[in-house]
Amino acid sequence: MAVSTPAPLDSSKLETQFTQTERPLPDHNSPEQWSQSYQTDHMLTVSWDVTNGWETPKIGPYSNLSLPPTASIFHYATTCFEGMKVYRGYDGKARLFRPHLNAARMLRSAQRVCLPSFDPAELEVLLIKFAEVEAKKWVPESRPGTFFYLRPMMLGTQSTIGLQPAKEALLCIISVVFPNIDDTPVTKGPIDGSGETSKAFSPLKATTGTKEENSPGLKLFASASSHVRAWPGGSGAAKIGANYGPTLVPQQEARNAGFDQVLWLYGGSGFENNPLVTEAGGSNFFMVWKTPEGKTQLITATLELGIILPGITRQSILELSKDEFKDELEVVESDFGIEDIVLAHKENRLVEAFVAGTAYFVTPVKQITYQGNDLRVPLSEGTSGKYTKAIREYLMAVQYGQRESKWGVVLNEL
């Protein structure tokens, strides 16, 4: 008897059912945006099981999921996800930014926790199709320069108490309205448990507080040796849920002490005397400094140890910097330690620093605090460094249709 082959993920089978109860579009910088949980009208779902493979992808009204308490996601963190944005350009067109890279990274993350495989090209098509359904309403042409946040995710749904590879899973794509952290006064912020608006960080624009509080840029707290985000041989290079929950305690401690993010260090075997600089919060970290030989160098941690996330923004910055600044910067992916930053600060070789990722985009760093010492980082352009500003403007021009680039994928809106 012939054995049937499990069905692959197939975007050509996508079915769409439009909602009959549309949600209102919230105002810019509204409490709904700052809640970061105000969903758009639709969601995409496609189920998988080990015998039959992938079922028919469906776009339908946003709704809750129904899962048994024994689903593996609840007990063994069998989940991965991605984060990306849909941008409304100043040319009237809506775009995604390099979605094929997100799709490829999601496959790698899924494989890291034994979730089902798929052709990333098919996931890319589903991401585009879903974005095309939501774009016209949620980033209307009347609001150029705005975006909403796209969240593809996969979770193990098999009902079992037992650690084993998933035999059932669900792929979802949802989207939420999202605040522009880069351009929001600190008097706005997430809604807390009392329903009041709380203070939020704004790296480029501030309106209240002391002169120091109002100055632009992130304040980073270098992590203590008791807190490690990732380690060689671990899962730091995968975007899986288990990487994020354990960071909440040190992150909250840092914020309670007046810092914006944790600068994650790795001081394991071989790096005890000069812990490696890895990430800042959930973002990749970049430093521009003068080398002892006098070269101006843009440096970020290498991917070789598997302890940082291979960010889409990170990759884009490296690629454009090697081209745009080839006569000014030596662009380097290399491991470096916090003591290297301390020495560069002491010798007045720090030029600028910034973090990069989907949420914080390209955001300047003004201070790094390590073992009680505040290392001030220059902001040569007032609100950021020269290269931070140029990189930020380049990428924004691509995302919002002001610069022609294959990185911007134009949507055919419904």
N, C-alpha and C positions, 0 to 999 in steps of 0.2 A: 504494500500500500504506500502511495506517495505521501511524503511528509511535507506539510505546508510550511512555507517560509514566513516568519513574522514580518508584518508589513512595515516598511520604512516610513519615516515622517514625510508626508507628501503635501506640500502647500497648495498643489493644484486642486485638491479636494475641498478646500476651504468653503464652509457654508457661513452665511451671515444673516442674522436676525436683528433688526434694529429695535431699540427700546421704544416703548410707547409712553414712558414717563421720564422725560429728560430733566436733568438737574440744571439749576440756574448757573450761569457762568459768574464766579465771584470776582469782585473788584481786585485790582492790583494791590498787593501788600495788605490784603484783608486778613482777618482772623482765620478765615477758611484756608487761605494759602498757607498761613503760618502753622496751622494744625498739621500740615503735611500728611493728612489722611483724608482729604476731600477728593473722592474718586471721580473720574470722568464717567461717561454713561455706559461704557461697554467693557467687556473683558474677552480674552481669547483663551480657550481651554482645549486641550487634547490629551486624552488618557492613553496609557500604555500598560500592557502586561506582557510577561515573558513569553507567553504562548502565541498570542495574536499580533503582538507588536503594537504599532501606533494606530489609533483610531482616527476618525475624521476630525480635522481641526474645525472649531466652531467659534465664531464671534457672536456674542449675545449680550443681553443686558447684564450690567454688573450685579453680582449677587454673592452671598456668602457661600463658602464651601462646606460640605458635609463630610466629616471624616470620623472614623471610629477612634475612641480613646487609645486603642492599641496600635494605631498607625505608626509606622517606624519613624516618621519625622519627629514625633513627640518624645521619643525615647533615645534615638541614636543620631539626631541631627542630620538626617539624610536629606539635605536641601542645598541648593545652590541658586544663585541669582545674578542678575546684571543690573546696571543702572545707566541710563542714557536719556537724552532730551530730544524733544521735537521743537525745532526753532522756527519762528515766523520771521522771514527775512524782510529787509527793507525794500526788496524788489517784489514783494507780495507773495513769494513762494515759501512753502514749508519744506523743511529739510531735516534729515537725520545726519549725524556726523560719524562716518566710517562704521556703519552697523555691522559689516562683515567681521570686523575685529571683535566686537562684542559677542557675536554668534560663535566665533571660533574659541574665544576664551570660555564661554559658557559650556561648550563641549568638554574642554579640559577640566573644568570644575566638576561637571557631572561625573566624569570618569574617576575623579579623585575620591568620590564617595559612593561609587558603584551604582550610580543612577544610569538609566538607559542611554545608549549612544544614538546619534542622529547625524544627518548631513547638515553641517552648519549653514550651507547655502539655502537649505529649506527653511531653517529658522530665520535667516535674514529676510527671506521673502515674507514670512509671517509677520515679522516685526514691521516691515514696510506696509503691508496690507492693513495691519491694525492701526498704525499711525495715520494712514490715509483716511480711515473711518473717523478718527477723532479730531484731526487737525483743523478742519474748517471751523468747528465750533470753539474748540478749546485754545487755539491760537488764531483768532480771527484776523483777517487782513487789516482791520481797523486798529490792531495792536501790534504793529511791527516792533521787533526787538524783544519779544516775549517768548516764553517756552513753557512746555509742561514736561513732566518727568515720566519716563517709560520704565517699567519694572517687569522684565521677564524673569520667571522663577520656575524651578522644578522641585518637586517634593516626593519623597517616598510615601506611598499611601497604603502599602500592604499591611494588613491587620495581623500582627504577630508580636509576641514578646520573645524575642530571640534575635541576636545580632547576626545578620546575614544580608547578602546583596538584595536589592529591591527586586521583587517580582511584579510589583504594581507601582505605577508612578503617574503623576499629573504634571503637565507643562501648562503654565498660565502666563498670560501677558496682561498686566493691568497698567493703569496710568493714574497719576494724581497731579493736581495743580500744585505748584511748588514756588516758594518765595525766591526772589533773586537775592541771595545772601550778599552779593557783591555791591549792591546798590540800594541798601535799605537802612534807614536811620535806626539807631540802637533803641529808640523808644518803641519800636515794634518788635514782636517776638512771638514764640509759641504760646498757645493757650495752656495755662497750667491747670491743676486740678480744681482750683477755685473758679475757673472760667475767666480769670483776669489775664490781661496781656502782660507777659514777663519781658525783662530786658534781654535783648538778643545782640549778638556780636555783628558788627559791620566793619569789614576790614578796610574799606576805602572811603567810607563816609560816616561821620559821627556827629552828634548834635548835643549831647549832654555830658555832664561829668567834668572831671578835672582835665587840664591840658594834656596830661599823660594818657588818661583814658580816651581822649578824643583823637590822639595821634593815630595815623593809619598803620595797618600791619598787624600780623598775628604775634602773640606772645606764646612761645612754646616752652613747656616744661620737660626737660630731659628725664626719661623714665628711670625709676630706681631699679636696682639690680633684682629686687623682689618681684618685679613685674616684667614679663617677657611676652611680647605679642606673637612671635614666631621664631623658629629655630631650624637649622639645617636638618633635612629629612622630614620636616613637618609639613603643614598644609598652607603655609603663608602665601604661596603663589596661586592659590585657588580662592575663588570668591564664594566661599561656603559659609553657612550660618554660624558654624561652630567657631569661626575665627573672630566673630564680632562681639558676642555676648560677654566673654571674659574681659574685654577691654573697657567695659562700662565703669567698673569700680575705679581704676586709676584715672580714667578720663574725668569722672565726676570729682575726684579728689583734686585734680589739677584745676578744674573750673572753679571749685570752691575756694581755691587759693589765688584766684584772679588770673588764671591762664586760659588761653583759648583752646589749645590742643596739647596732647602729649607727643613729644618727639621720642619715638620708640628706639631704644638702643638694644643691641644684642652683645652681651659680654660673656658668652660661653667660652668653651675651651679654645685657647689661643688668642682670645680677645679680652682677657680680664683687665689688662692695663690700659686698653684703648678700645672701649666698647664701640661696635659698629653702629653707625647712623643708618637707620632703615627707612621708616615712614613717619609721617606726622599725622596723627589721628588716622583717618582712613584715606589719606592722600599720599602721593609720592613727594619726596623732598628733594629740592635742588639747591645747590650752593654755587655762587659765582665768587671766586677768589683769585688772588694772585698767587702763583706758585712761588716757592723760594727762589726759583730762577727768573721770575719776573713775567711769566706767561699769564694771561687772563684765561681762566679755565671755568667752564660750566661742567659741574660734576654731579652725578646722581648714582645711587647704589646700583651695583650690577645685579642681574637676575640669576647669576650662577649658583648662589647658595640656596635659592628657592625660598627666601625669607621675606620677599616683598612681592606685592601684586604687580604684574606686568600691565600697568595702566595704559588705556587708550590715549589719554591726554599726554602721559609720559612719553609714549612712543612718538606721538606727533611732534612734541617739543624737540626731541632729539633729532628727528628727521629734518624739521624746518631749520633748526639752529645750525646744523651742519651745512646747510645751503645758504641761509640768509646771513649768517655771521661767520662764514668761513675765513674771512680775513681779520676777524677780531677775536674770536673765541676758539679755544681748543675744547672740543666737546668730548667728554669722557664718561664712560660707564665704568665705575671702579669702586671697590669697597674702601671706605674711609671712616675714621673713628671720630668720636667726640673730642678727643684730645687734639686731633688735627685742627678742629675748629677753634679750640681754646688757644692753640699756638698761633693760628692765623689771626685771631683777634688781638692777641698780645703784640704781634708784629705788624698790626695795622694792615693786614692783607685781605680782610673781608670786603667784598664789593657789594654783594646783595644775596638774598636768599628768598625762595618762594616755595609754596606747596602747589600741587597740581592734581586735579581729579575732576570727576563730573560735578560733584556738589559744590566744592569750593572753587572750581575752575582753576584760574591762575591767580593766586593770592600772595601778596608780599609778606615776608616775615620781618619783624622789627626787633625781636629779642629772643634769645635762647637762654634759659636759666639752667645751669648745671652745677650740682653740688653747692648751691647757695650763691653762686656767682652769676650775675646778669651780664650776658654778652650782647651788647647792642649791635645791631646789623644796620648798615647805612641804607637810607632811602634817598638816593641821589636825585630822583625826580619829584621829591616832595611826598607823593603818595605811594611810591614804589621805586624800585631800581630801574635803571635804563632798560635792561634786557627783559625784566619782568613785564614792563609796560609794552615793549615791542612785541614780545611773544603773545601776550594777552590780546593785543589789538589785531595781530595777524590771525589768530584762531577765531576771534569774534567775527572778523570780516568774512571768513570762510563760512561760519555757521549761519550768519545772517545775510548771506548773498551779496556781500560787497566786494568779494574777491573770488574770481573764478578758480575752482579747484575740484578735482575728482574726489576729494574727501567729503564734499557736501552732496548728499543723495537727495535730489528733489523728488517730492511726493506728488503723485497724481491724485489729488484730493477728490473725495466723493461728494 
